[in-house]
Amino acid sequence: MICIKTDISQEICDIDDELKAIYHGRDTVCIWVFKTREDRNRFMDETSGMKKEEREKHFEMNFK
């Protein structure tokens, strides 16, 4: 396990972990928040192997 210490807002911490998808790149951590666990799981399945930009577009088109 690798941990990177950072300050995360309480607003994000208060969201149920099963509603969040978290990805990282070399210089960015992205947290997508969903209405249901099923939406989150579908997003994870559908975006497997995508780069950050592709995931962002997919989220905007299908979950926002």
Backbone atoms as SQL, in Angstrom:
CREATE TABLE atoms (id INTEGER PRIMARY KEY, chain TEXT, resi INTEGER, resn TEXT, atom TEXT, x REAL, y REAL, z REAL);
INSERT INTO atoms VALUES
  (1, 'A', 1, 'MET', 'N', 0.844, -1.173, 0.000),
  (2, 'A', 1, 'MET', 'CA', 0.000, 0.000, 0.000),
  (3, 'A', 1, 'MET', 'C', 0.889, 1.235, 0.000),
  (4, 'A', 2, 'ILE', 'N', 0.486, 2.225, -0.789),
  (5, 'A', 2, 'ILE', 'CA', 1.192, 3.500, -0.836),
  (6, 'A', 2, 'ILE', 'C', 0.218, 4.580, -0.402),
  (7, 'A', 3, 'CYS', 'N', 0.587, 5.374, 0.565),
  (8, 'A', 3, 'CYS', 'CA', -0.260, 6.467, 1.046),
  (9, 'A', 3, 'CYS', 'C', 0.436, 7.793, 0.765),
  (10, 'A', 4, 'ILE', 'N', -0.331, 8.745, 0.274),
  (11, 'A', 4, 'ILE', 'CA', 0.180, 10.094, 0.030),
  (12, 'A', 4, 'ILE', 'C', -0.632, 11.032, 0.903),
  (13, 'A', 5, 'LYS', 'N', 0.014, 11.670, 1.837),
  (14, 'A', 5, 'LYS', 'CA', -0.682, 12.546, 2.773),
  (15, 'A', 5, 'LYS', 'C', -1.150, 13.814, 2.060),
  (16, 'A', 6, 'THR', 'N', -2.415, 14.140, 2.295),
  (17, 'A', 6, 'THR', 'CA', -2.994, 15.344, 1.712),
  (18, 'A', 6, 'THR', 'C', -4.195, 15.755, 2.547),
  (19, 'A', 7, 'ASP', 'N', -4.653, 16.961, 2.363),
  (20, 'A', 7, 'ASP', 'CA', -5.874, 17.425, 3.024),
  (21, 'A', 7, 'ASP', 'C', -7.041, 17.224, 2.070),
  (22, 'A', 8, 'ILE', 'N', -8.012, 16.442, 2.492),
  (23, 'A', 8, 'ILE', 'CA', -9.206, 16.197, 1.697),
  (24, 'A', 8, 'ILE', 'C', -10.381, 16.815, 2.447),
  (25, 'A', 9, 'SER', 'N', -11.195, 17.556, 1.737),
  (26, 'A', 9, 'SER', 'CA', -12.294, 18.269, 2.395),
  (27, 'A', 9, 'SER', 'C', -13.250, 17.292, 3.074),
  (28, 'A', 10, 'GLN', 'N', -13.853, 17.753, 4.156),
  (29, 'A', 10, 'GLN', 'CA', -14.809, 16.929, 4.886),
  (30, 'A', 10, 'GLN', 'C', -15.999, 16.550, 4.007),
  (31, 'A', 11, 'GLU', 'N', -16.363, 17.447, 3.091),
  (32, 'A', 11, 'GLU', 'CA', -17.476, 17.189, 2.172),
  (33, 'A', 11, 'GLU', 'C', -17.245, 15.901, 1.374),
  (34, 'A', 12, 'ILE', 'N', -16.028, 15.703, 0.900),
  (35, 'A', 12, 'ILE', 'CA', -15.692, 14.489, 0.153),
  (36, 'A', 12, 'ILE', 'C', -15.638, 13.285, 1.084),
  (37, 'A', 13, 'CYS', 'N', -15.081, 13.473, 2.277),
  (38, 'A', 13, 'CYS', 'CA', -14.996, 12.372, 3.246),
  (39, 'A', 13, 'CYS', 'C', -16.377, 11.892, 3.676),
  (40, 'A', 14, 'ASP', 'N', -17.349, 12.790, 3.699),
  (41, 'A', 14, 'ASP', 'CA', -18.701, 12.434, 4.141),
  (42, 'A', 14, 'ASP', 'C', -19.465, 11.600, 3.120),
  (43, 'A', 15, 'ILE', 'N', -19.017, 11.559, 1.879),
  (44, 'A', 15, 'ILE', 'CA', -19.687, 10.783, 0.832),
  (45, 'A', 15, 'ILE', 'C', -19.346, 9.307, 1.012),
  (46, 'A', 16, 'ASP', 'N', -20.361, 8.470, 0.955),
  (47, 'A', 16, 'ASP', 'CA', -20.180, 7.025, 1.077),
  (48, 'A', 16, 'ASP', 'C', -19.139, 6.546, 0.061),
  (49, 'A', 17, 'ASP', 'N', -18.164, 5.776, 0.524),
  (50, 'A', 17, 'ASP', 'CA', -17.096, 5.290, -0.355),
  (51, 'A', 17, 'ASP', 'C', -17.622, 4.475, -1.531),
  (52, 'A', 18, 'GLU', 'N', -18.750, 3.801, -1.363),
  (53, 'A', 18, 'GLU', 'CA', -19.304, 2.989, -2.445),
  (54, 'A', 18, 'GLU', 'C', -19.894, 3.843, -3.564),
  (55, 'A', 19, 'LEU', 'N', -19.962, 5.159, -3.355),
  (56, 'A', 19, 'LEU', 'CA', -20.463, 6.069, -4.386),
  (57, 'A', 19, 'LEU', 'C', -19.333, 6.819, -5.084),
  (58, 'A', 20, 'LYS', 'N', -18.101, 6.524, -4.725),
  (59, 'A', 20, 'LYS', 'CA', -16.945, 7.234, -5.293),
  (60, 'A', 20, 'LYS', 'C', -16.088, 6.289, -6.123),
  (61, 'A', 21, 'ALA', 'N', -15.574, 6.809, -7.229),
  (62, 'A', 21, 'ALA', 'CA', -14.555, 6.120, -8.017),
  (63, 'A', 21, 'ALA', 'C', -13.339, 7.034, -8.008),
  (64, 'A', 22, 'ILE', 'N', -12.190, 6.495, -7.671),
  (65, 'A', 22, 'ILE', 'CA', -10.982, 7.302, -7.534),
  (66, 'A', 22, 'ILE', 'C', -9.917, 6.783, -8.490),
  (67, 'A', 23, 'TYR', 'N', -9.391, 7.685, -9.289),
  (68, 'A', 23, 'TYR', 'CA', -8.304, 7.367, -10.214),
  (69, 'A', 23, 'TYR', 'C', -7.188, 8.381, -10.016),
  (70, 'A', 24, 'HIS', 'N', -6.002, 7.993, -10.394),
  (71, 'A', 24, 'HIS', 'CA', -4.877, 8.920, -10.286),
  (72, 'A', 24, 'HIS', 'C', -4.003, 8.839, -11.520),
  (73, 'A', 25, 'GLY', 'N', -3.327, 9.919, -11.768),
  (74, 'A', 25, 'GLY', 'CA', -2.298, 9.987, -12.792),
  (75, 'A', 25, 'GLY', 'C', -1.011, 10.449, -12.123),
  (76, 'A', 26, 'ARG', 'N', -0.059, 10.840, -12.918),
  (77, 'A', 26, 'ARG', 'CA', 1.213, 11.295, -12.364),
  (78, 'A', 26, 'ARG', 'C', 1.062, 12.586, -11.574),
  (79, 'A', 27, 'ASP', 'N', 0.087, 13.418, -11.950),
  (80, 'A', 27, 'ASP', 'CA', -0.028, 14.719, -11.287),
  (81, 'A', 27, 'ASP', 'C', -1.451, 15.053, -10.830),
  (82, 'A', 28, 'THR', 'N', -2.359, 14.068, -10.873),
  (83, 'A', 28, 'THR', 'CA', -3.757, 14.355, -10.585),
  (84, 'A', 28, 'THR', 'C', -4.420, 13.173, -9.881),
  (85, 'A', 29, 'VAL', 'N', -5.306, 13.485, -8.950),
  (86, 'A', 29, 'VAL', 'CA', -6.198, 12.490, -8.367),
  (87, 'A', 29, 'VAL', 'C', -7.611, 12.937, -8.707),
  (88, 'A', 30, 'CYS', 'N', -8.406, 12.048, -9.292),
  (89, 'A', 30, 'CYS', 'CA', -9.777, 12.369, -9.682),
  (90, 'A', 30, 'CYS', 'C', -10.739, 11.543, -8.844),
  (91, 'A', 31, 'ILE', 'N', -11.790, 12.182, -8.356),
  (92, 'A', 31, 'ILE', 'CA', -12.825, 11.495, -7.593),
  (93, 'A', 31, 'ILE', 'C', -14.148, 11.761, -8.290),
  (94, 'A', 32, 'TRP', 'N', -14.749, 10.696, -8.808),
  (95, 'A', 32, 'TRP', 'CA', -16.071, 10.803, -9.421),
  (96, 'A', 32, 'TRP', 'C', -17.082, 10.345, -8.388),
  (97, 'A', 33, 'VAL', 'N', -18.199, 11.069, -8.286),
  (98, 'A', 33, 'VAL', 'CA', -19.234, 10.738, -7.304),
  (99, 'A', 33, 'VAL', 'C', -20.517, 10.383, -8.054),
  (100, 'A', 34, 'PHE', 'N', -21.148, 9.295, -7.624),
  (101, 'A', 34, 'PHE', 'CA', -22.329, 8.764, -8.296),
  (102, 'A', 34, 'PHE', 'C', -23.530, 8.757, -7.369),
  (103, 'A', 35, 'LYS', 'N', -24.720, 8.672, -7.962),
  (104, 'A', 35, 'LYS', 'CA', -25.957, 8.642, -7.186),
  (105, 'A', 35, 'LYS', 'C', -26.196, 7.277, -6.560),
  (106, 'A', 36, 'THR', 'N', -25.757, 6.211, -7.255),
  (107, 'A', 36, 'THR', 'CA', -25.971, 4.856, -6.744),
  (108, 'A', 36, 'THR', 'C', -24.695, 4.030, -6.878),
  (109, 'A', 37, 'ARG', 'N', -24.641, 2.976, -6.089),
  (110, 'A', 37, 'ARG', 'CA', -23.516, 2.036, -6.171),
  (111, 'A', 37, 'ARG', 'C', -23.495, 1.364, -7.537),
  (112, 'A', 38, 'GLU', 'N', -24.684, 1.098, -8.077),
  (113, 'A', 38, 'GLU', 'CA', -24.780, 0.458, -9.390),
  (114, 'A', 38, 'GLU', 'C', -24.181, 1.349, -10.478),
  (115, 'A', 39, 'ASP', 'N', -24.447, 2.667, -10.403),
  (116, 'A', 39, 'ASP', 'CA', -23.848, 3.604, -11.363),
  (117, 'A', 39, 'ASP', 'C', -22.331, 3.599, -11.246),
  (118, 'A', 40, 'ARG', 'N', -21.835, 3.610, -10.018),
  (119, 'A', 40, 'ARG', 'CA', -20.387, 3.596, -9.801),
  (120, 'A', 40, 'ARG', 'C', -19.782, 2.325, -10.392),
  (121, 'A', 41, 'ASN', 'N', -20.394, 1.190, -10.122),
  (122, 'A', 41, 'ASN', 'CA', -19.859, -0.074, -10.635),
  (123, 'A', 41, 'ASN', 'C', -19.920, -0.125, -12.156),
  (124, 'A', 42, 'ARG', 'N', -20.990, 0.391, -12.733),
  (125, 'A', 42, 'ARG', 'CA', -21.099, 0.432, -14.199),
  (126, 'A', 42, 'ARG', 'C', -19.996, 1.314, -14.780),
  (127, 'A', 43, 'PHE', 'N', -19.763, 2.484, -14.169),
  (128, 'A', 43, 'PHE', 'CA', -18.692, 3.377, -14.606),
  (129, 'A', 43, 'PHE', 'C', -17.344, 2.662, -14.547),
  (130, 'A', 44, 'MET', 'N', -17.094, 1.958, -13.464),
  (131, 'A', 44, 'MET', 'CA', -15.820, 1.245, -13.312),
  (132, 'A', 44, 'MET', 'C', -15.661, 0.203, -14.425),
  (133, 'A', 45, 'ASP', 'N', -16.725, -0.541, -14.692),
  (134, 'A', 45, 'ASP', 'CA', -16.667, -1.567, -15.740),
  (135, 'A', 45, 'ASP', 'C', -16.484, -0.943, -17.121),
  (136, 'A', 46, 'GLU', 'N', -17.236, 0.103, -17.405),
  (137, 'A', 46, 'GLU', 'CA', -17.215, 0.715, -18.737),
  (138, 'A', 46, 'GLU', 'C', -15.941, 1.503, -19.030),
  (139, 'A', 47, 'THR', 'N', -15.254, 1.975, -18.000),
  (140, 'A', 47, 'THR', 'CA', -14.075, 2.813, -18.232),
  (141, 'A', 47, 'THR', 'C', -12.759, 2.089, -17.974),
  (142, 'A', 48, 'SER', 'N', -12.835, 0.815, -17.720),
  (143, 'A', 48, 'SER', 'CA', -11.618, 0.040, -17.497),
  (144, 'A', 48, 'SER', 'C', -10.684, 0.201, -18.696),
  (145, 'A', 49, 'GLY', 'N', -9.461, 0.603, -18.427),
  (146, 'A', 49, 'GLY', 'CA', -8.464, 0.775, -19.481),
  (147, 'A', 49, 'GLY', 'C', -8.463, 2.135, -20.157),
  (148, 'A', 50, 'MET', 'N', -9.427, 2.992, -19.829),
  (149, 'A', 50, 'MET', 'CA', -9.474, 4.341, -20.432),
  (150, 'A', 50, 'MET', 'C', -8.485, 5.275, -19.760),
  (151, 'A', 51, 'LYS', 'N', -8.052, 6.256, -20.494),
  (152, 'A', 51, 'LYS', 'CA', -7.237, 7.336, -19.939),
  (153, 'A', 51, 'LYS', 'C', -8.159, 8.362, -19.291),
  (154, 'A', 52, 'LYS', 'N', -7.569, 9.252, -18.492),
  (155, 'A', 52, 'LYS', 'CA', -8.336, 10.225, -17.717),
  (156, 'A', 52, 'LYS', 'C', -9.312, 11.030, -18.573),
  (157, 'A', 53, 'GLU', 'N', -8.857, 11.533, -19.698),
  (158, 'A', 53, 'GLU', 'CA', -9.711, 12.361, -20.551),
  (159, 'A', 53, 'GLU', 'C', -10.916, 11.580, -21.058),
  (160, 'A', 54, 'GLU', 'N', -10.683, 10.316, -21.417),
  (161, 'A', 54, 'GLU', 'CA', -11.782, 9.463, -21.883),
  (162, 'A', 54, 'GLU', 'C', -12.787, 9.213, -20.760),
  (163, 'A', 55, 'ARG', 'N', -12.278, 8.978, -19.557),
  (164, 'A', 55, 'ARG', 'CA', -13.172, 8.767, -18.403),
  (165, 'A', 55, 'ARG', 'C', -13.998, 10.016, -18.123),
  (166, 'A', 56, 'GLU', 'N', -13.359, 11.183, -18.204),
  (167, 'A', 56, 'GLU', 'CA', -14.079, 12.439, -17.963),
  (168, 'A', 56, 'GLU', 'C', -15.229, 12.601, -18.957),
  (169, 'A', 57, 'LYS', 'N', -14.965, 12.350, -20.219),
  (170, 'A', 57, 'LYS', 'CA', -16.009, 12.459, -21.251),
  (171, 'A', 57, 'LYS', 'C', -17.120, 11.441, -21.004),
  (172, 'A', 58, 'HIS', 'N', -16.724, 10.223, -20.663),
  (173, 'A', 58, 'HIS', 'CA', -17.711, 9.170, -20.413),
  (174, 'A', 58, 'HIS', 'C', -18.612, 9.567, -19.234),
  (175, 'A', 59, 'PHE', 'N', -18.029, 10.091, -18.177),
  (176, 'A', 59, 'PHE', 'CA', -18.815, 10.526, -17.017),
  (177, 'A', 59, 'PHE', 'C', -19.787, 11.629, -17.408),
  (178, 'A', 60, 'GLU', 'N', -19.286, 12.631, -18.117),
  (179, 'A', 60, 'GLU', 'CA', -20.123, 13.753, -18.527),
  (180, 'A', 60, 'GLU', 'C', -21.303, 13.299, -19.391),
  (181, 'A', 61, 'MET', 'N', -21.061, 12.364, -20.284),
  (182, 'A', 61, 'MET', 'CA', -22.098, 11.916, -21.211),
  (183, 'A', 61, 'MET', 'C', -23.106, 10.963, -20.569),
  (184, 'A', 62, 'ASN', 'N', -22.688, 10.232, -19.541),
  (185, 'A', 62, 'ASN', 'CA', -23.534, 9.162, -19.044),
  (186, 'A', 62, 'ASN', 'C', -24.013, 9.297, -17.593),
  (187, 'A', 63, 'PHE', 'N', -23.384, 10.165, -16.816),
  (188, 'A', 63, 'PHE', 'CA', -23.707, 10.189, -15.393),
  (189, 'A', 63, 'PHE', 'C', -23.981, 11.569, -14.816),
  (190, 'A', 64, 'LYS', 'N', -23.750, 12.601, -15.564),
  (191, 'A', 64, 'LYS', 'CA', -23.935, 13.950, -15.024),
  (192, 'A', 64, 'LYS', 'C', -25.331, 14.440, -15.217);
